[in-house]
Amino acid sequence: MKKIILFTAILLASTEYFAQVEQEWTQRSPYSGAGRHHPVTFVFGQEAYLLTGTTSTSTINSDMFRYDAVEDSWTQVTGFSGPARSFAYGDTYDGKGYMGFGLGPNNAFLDDLWEFDPETETWTELASCPCRGRRHPAFIAHKGKIFVGQGDNNVVGNLNDWWEYDIDSDTWRELTDLPGPPRHHPFHFAVGDYVYTGMGHGNTVNGMLQIYRDWYRWDPAEDEWTTMDDFPRQARVAGTQFSNRDKGYVLSGDGSDHGTMATGEFWEYDPETDDWEELPPHPGVSRWAPHSFVVGDTVFFTSGQIRNGNPNAGLYNDVWSFPLLTSPPASVEQHAQDVETFRVYPNPAHNELRLDSRVFETGAVQIDIFGVSGNRVLSTTLRDGRLNIQELSGGVYIIKLQQQDGTLKQAKFIKQ
């Protein structure tokens, strides 16, 4: 069904990326669908999907587009098979995409959950949340769970509840509420063992609009919240967010008056120090309800709206990319330092490399392969011990993997 991405193309793309040691925004090909706010995105290896959202006709959508990050090209594919929607959220976990909630037909506030299989591009409906339906909640897939909370609906307004969905058992349970005030359209991501969320749009108090700067850390193991330092700049809402490696990021959105900011502000969060660092903003002014996705170590920013008082004004389908690393990764020799090893065979190998079956005890693993100069040449998710390497050139490589429990392992192999 999908076309094979040639290794040579991946190698060229990787080489081009790692030459960009100066972090700058680059415009990419737009998707062919209408500009929109509140789309959802998934990433699988070198491909991403964008779907749903609201277009300039105020129409909620179920259309879907696949992006090839190596060729910088979009293809429209069969759309979402559930109810059309906007104000939904989704995330990727263990080679599958998960999406739910949002505003559906007849302005229904949805509480459903769906799983997307990129191999067949098909959808499966999962157990609906026993919580209230809602728009733009926090939605984070993390270590076999999906955490959902906050958001708003037309019955109780803003919410501060917190729920856990177990992917293996297809069941929900309610957890401890967010300690801050109820809100919708917060920022949210997972880094390491924790989930982070905060900011967003709260209830109006004494006629005053409430946009927040507060920030919280959730410990899934202890069902416990910790209040972190406030975000250092003006309060904000309705931007986009993601995590990469050991950092979290918030990008664009509306400011403290729920209006457009002068720039598309971009911030990196360090969980170790609870500090924020400002990065170069995306081109133009900020956008309400855009989206972002990460391929490799590059973030792609797309969609959103500049409203200016007009509900159909300023909708976008453009795409911009930004490299998140400021220097190339380590060489093969540096990669080999202080990381647990695992067995691969045969070694040397020709067309197929086999991995020790014990690395799959916690589920699928994330695989990255690096060349002798340190450039990443392949990134994929693997569910069994067979890895096709026939498109790799002959030479020495480091294969690194991350298990579902976060354990990192690596091995050196020779491709003949």
C-alpha positions in Angstrom: 0.0 0.0 0.0 2.8 2.4 0.9 5.8 3.1 -1.2 9.2 2.1 0.0 11.5 5.0 1.0 14.9 4.3 -0.5 17.9 4.4 1.8 19.7 6.8 -0.4 16.9 9.4 -0.1 16.9 9.0 3.7 20.7 9.4 3.8 20.6 12.6 1.7 17.8 14.0 3.9 19.7 13.1 7.0 22.9 14.7 5.7 21.0 17.9 4.7 19.4 18.1 8.1 22.5 17.7 10.2 24.2 20.4 8.2 21.6 22.8 9.6 23.5 23.6 12.9 21.9 27.1 12.9 18.3 26.8 13.9 16.1 28.4 11.2 12.6 27.9 10.0 12.2 26.5 6.5 9.0 26.5 4.4 7.8 23.1 3.2 5.1 21.9 0.8 1.5 22.7 2.0 -1.1 20.0 2.2 -3.7 20.0 -0.5 -6.7 20.3 1.8 -8.3 23.6 2.9 -6.7 25.6 5.6 -8.0 24.8 9.1 -7.7 25.1 12.8 -7.6 22.3 15.3 -6.3 19.5 13.1 -4.8 16.3 14.6 -1.5 14.7 13.5 0.3 11.4 13.9 3.9 10.4 13.1 5.2 7.0 12.1 8.9 6.9 11.2 9.4 9.3 8.2 5.7 9.7 7.6 3.0 11.9 9.2 -0.7 12.1 9.0 -2.9 15.2 9.3 -6.7 15.0 9.7 -10.0 16.6 10.9 -10.3 20.2 12.1 -12.4 23.2 11.0 -12.1 24.8 7.6 -13.0 28.3 6.4 -16.6 27.3 5.9 -16.8 26.5 9.6 -17.2 22.9 8.5 -15.9 20.1 10.7 -14.0 17.5 8.7 -13.0 13.8 8.5 -10.5 14.2 5.6 -6.9 12.9 6.0 -3.5 13.6 4.4 -0.2 11.6 4.5 3.1 13.5 4.5 6.4 12.0 3.3 9.1 14.0 5.2 11.9 12.7 3.0 10.3 13.8 -0.3 8.4 16.7 1.2 5.2 15.6 -0.4 1.5 15.2 0.7 -1.0 12.6 -0.5 -4.7 12.6 0.4 -5.8 9.2 1.8 -9.1 7.7 3.0 -10.4 9.9 5.7 -11.3 9.2 9.3 -14.1 6.6 9.6 -15.7 8.0 12.7 -17.8 11.1 13.1 -16.3 14.3 11.5 -15.0 16.6 14.2 -12.8 19.5 15.2 -11.3 20.6 18.6 -10.1 16.9 19.0 -6.7 15.7 20.1 -4.5 12.7 19.3 -1.2 11.1 19.9 1.0 8.3 18.7 2.1 5.2 20.7 3.7 1.9 19.9 3.1 2.3 16.1 -0.5 3.3 16.4 -2.4 6.6 16.4 -5.0 7.5 19.0 -7.6 10.2 18.6 -10.8 11.2 20.4 -13.1 13.9 21.9 -13.8 17.2 20.2 -16.9 18.8 18.7 -18.8 16.5 16.3 -22.0 16.8 14.2 -24.8 18.9 15.5 -22.4 20.5 18.0 -22.1 17.3 20.0 -19.4 17.2 22.6 -17.7 13.8 22.0 -16.2 11.3 24.5 -15.1 8.6 22.1 -11.6 7.2 21.4 -10.3 5.6 18.1 -7.1 3.7 17.1 -5.4 4.2 13.7 -3.3 1.5 12.1 -0.9 3.1 9.6 -0.1 -0.3 8.0 -3.6 -0.7 6.7 -4.8 3.0 7.2 -7.8 1.7 9.0 -9.6 2.7 12.2 -10.9 0.8 15.2 -13.3 2.3 17.8 -12.2 1.8 21.4 -14.0 2.2 24.7 -15.5 5.6 25.2 -14.5 7.6 28.2 -17.0 7.5 31.1 -16.3 11.1 31.6 -18.1 14.1 30.1 -17.6 14.8 26.4 -15.4 17.8 25.7 -13.5 20.0 23.3 -9.7 20.6 23.2 -8.6 18.7 26.4 -5.1 17.6 27.3 -4.4 14.2 25.6 -1.1 12.4 26.1 -0.1 8.8 25.2 2.6 7.7 27.6 3.9 4.3 28.6 0.9 2.2 27.7 -1.6 4.7 28.9 -3.5 7.7 27.5 -4.1 10.6 29.9 -7.0 12.9 29.2 -8.4 15.9 31.2 -9.5 19.5 31.3 -11.2 20.9 28.2 -14.8 22.3 28.1 -18.4 21.5 27.1 -21.8 23.2 27.1 -23.0 21.7 30.4 -20.4 22.4 33.0 -18.0 24.7 31.0 -14.4 24.3 31.9 -13.1 21.1 33.5 -10.1 20.1 35.6 -10.7 16.3 35.9 -8.0 13.7 34.9 -8.5 10.3 33.4 -6.4 7.3 32.4 -7.0 4.9 29.5 -5.2 1.6 29.6 -4.4 0.6 26.0 -3.9 -3.1 26.7 -7.2 -3.6 28.6 -9.3 -1.0 26.7 -10.5 0.5 30.1 -10.8 3.9 31.7 -10.4 5.0 35.3 -10.6 8.4 37.0 -7.6 9.9 38.7 -6.9 12.9 40.9 -8.1 16.2 39.5 -5.6 18.9 38.3 -5.0 21.1 41.4 -5.3 24.3 39.4 -8.6 25.9 38.2 -10.7 24.3 35.4 -9.6 25.3 31.9 -9.7 24.4 28.2 -7.1 24.3 25.5 -4.1 23.8 27.8 -0.6 22.9 26.7 0.5 19.3 27.5 3.3 16.8 26.8 5.2 13.9 28.4 9.0 13.8 29.1 10.7 10.9 30.9 8.5 9.5 33.7 6.2 12.5 33.9 3.4 14.3 32.2 3.2 18.1 32.1 0.3 20.4 31.5 -0.8 23.9 32.3 -1.7 27.4 31.0 -4.9 27.5 28.9 -8.3 29.4 29.2 -10.2 29.4 32.5 -13.6 30.7 33.7 -14.4 34.4 33.5 -14.1 35.9 37.0 -15.9 39.2 37.8 -16.1 39.9 34.1 -12.3 39.4 33.7 -10.9 36.9 31.2 -8.7 34.2 32.8 -5.7 33.0 30.7 -3.2 31.1 32.8 0.6 30.9 33.2 0.6 28.0 35.8 2.4 24.7 35.1 2.0 21.3 36.6 3.8 17.9 36.7 1.9 14.6 36.9 3.5 11.5 38.3 1.6 8.5 36.9 3.2 6.0 39.3 2.0 7.9 42.3 -1.2 9.6 41.0 0.3 12.8 42.3 0.5 16.4 41.0 3.3 18.8 41.6 3.0 22.6 41.0 6.0 23.8 39.0 7.1 27.4 38.4 4.9 29.6 36.2 5.6 30.0 32.5 7.9 33.0 32.4 6.2 35.1 29.7 2.6 36.3 29.2 -0.2 33.8 29.8 -1.3 31.8 26.8 -3.8 29.5 25.3 -4.6 27.5 22.2 -1.1 26.9 20.8 0.6 23.6 20.0 3.1 21.4 21.9 5.3 18.4 21.7 8.3 16.7 23.3 11.5 15.5 21.8 14.3 13.6 23.5 14.5 15.0 27.1 12.8 18.4 26.5 9.2 19.7 26.0 8.1 22.5 23.8 5.2 25.0 23.5 4.7 26.9 20.2 2.5 29.8 19.1 -1.1 30.3 20.4 -2.9 33.3 21.8 -1.6 35.6 24.5 -2.9 36.8 27.8 -5.8 38.7 26.2 -6.7 35.7 24.0 -5.5 37.7 21.1 -2.7 37.3 18.5 0.8 37.8 19.8 3.3 39.8 17.8 5.4 36.7 17.0 4.9 33.0 16.9 6.7 32.4 20.2 8.5 29.1 20.6 9.8 27.9 24.0 11.8 24.8 25.2 11.2 23.4 28.6 13.8 21.6 30.6 12.2 19.3 33.2 15.4 18.8 35.1 15.7 22.4 36.0 12.0 23.5 35.6 13.3 26.3 33.3 12.1 27.7 29.9 14.4 28.9 27.1 13.0 31.0 24.2 13.8 29.7 20.6 13.3 31.5 17.3 9.6 32.1 16.6 7.8 30.7 13.6 7.4 33.2 10.7 4.7 35.8 11.1 2.4 36.5 14.0 1.1 33.8 16.3 -1.8 31.5 15.4 -4.8 30.2 17.2 -5.2 26.4 17.2 -2.3 25.3 14.9 -0.6 21.9 15.1 2.9 20.5 15.1 4.5 17.1 14.7 8.1 15.8 15.0 9.9 13.6 12.4 13.4 12.6 13.6 14.7 15.7 15.4 12.8 18.2 13.2 9.5 19.8 14.2 6.9 20.6 11.5 4.4 23.5 12.2 1.2 23.8 10.3 -2.4 25.1 10.1 -4.1 27.4 12.6 -5.8 30.7 12.3 -5.3 34.4 12.7 -8.9 35.5 13.5 -8.9 39.3 13.8 -12.5 39.1 14.8 -13.6 37.1 11.7 -14.3 33.4 12.4 -13.3 32.5 8.8 -10.3 34.7 8.4 -6.6 33.7 8.2 -6.8 29.9 8.0 -3.6 28.2 6.9 -2.5 24.9 5.3 1.2 25.9 5.0 4.0 23.9 6.7 7.2 25.1 8.2 10.1 23.0 9.7 12.7 23.7 12.4 15.7 21.5 13.4 15.6 20.9 17.2 19.3 19.9 17.5 22.0 22.6 17.3 24.9 20.2 16.6 25.3 16.8 14.9 24.8 13.6 17.0 27.8 11.8 18.4 30.1 9.7 16.2 29.9 5.9 16.3 32.7 5.8 18.9 30.8 8.3 21.1 27.5 6.4 20.7 29.2 3.3 22.1 29.7 4.9 25.5 27.8 4.0 28.7 24.7 2.4 27.1 23.7 -1.2 27.6 24.4 -3.5 24.7 22.2 -6.2 23.1 22.9 -9.0 20.6 22.3 -8.7 16.8 23.0 -11.4 14.3 24.3 -12.4 11.8 27.1 -9.9 12.1 28.2 -9.0 9.4 24.8 -9.1 7.8 23.6 -8.8 4.2 19.9 -8.1 3.8 18.3 -8.8 7.2 19.5 -8.1 10.8 18.0 -10.0 13.7 17.6 -8.6 17.1 17.7 -10.5 20.5 14.1 -11.4 21.2 14.4 -10.2 24.8 14.4 -6.6 23.8 10.7 -7.0 22.9 9.6 -8.2 26.3 8.0 -4.8 27.0 6.5 -4.4 23.5 7.5 -2.7 20.3 10.8 -0.8 20.3 11.9 2.4 18.6 14.9 1.8 16.3 17.4 4.4 15.1 20.5 3.5 13.0 23.5 5.8 12.7 26.3 5.8 10.2 30.0 6.0 10.9 29.9 9.9 10.9 27.1 10.0 13.4 24.3 10.8 10.9 21.0 9.0 11.5 20.1 6.9 8.4 17.0 5.0 9.5 14.3 5.5 12.1 11.4 3.0 12.6 9.2 1.1 15.1 9.9 -2.6 15.3 7.5 -5.2 16.7 9.6 -8.4 16.1 13.2 -9.3 15.7 13.6 -8.9 11.9 15.0 -5.7 10.4 15.4 -5.2 6.7 18.7 -3.5 6.0 19.1 -4.3 2.3 19.0 -0.7 1.3 21.9 0.3 3.5 25.3 0.8 2.0 28.2 -1.5 3.2 29.9 -0.2 6.3 29.8 0.0 10.1 26.6 1.1 11.9 25.3 1.7 15.4 21.8 0.5 16.1 20.1 2.1 19.1 16.7 1.1 20.5 14.4 2.3 23.2 12.0 -0.1 24.9 8.5 0.7 26.1 9.8 1.1 29.7 12.3 3.7 28.5 15.4 1.5 28.6 18.0 2.4 26.0 20.2 -0.2 24.3 22.6 -0.3 21.4 24.7 -2.6 19.3 27.4 -2.3 16.5 27.0 -4.2 13.3 28.6 -4.4 9.9 26.5 -4.3 6.6 28.2 -6.3 3.8 
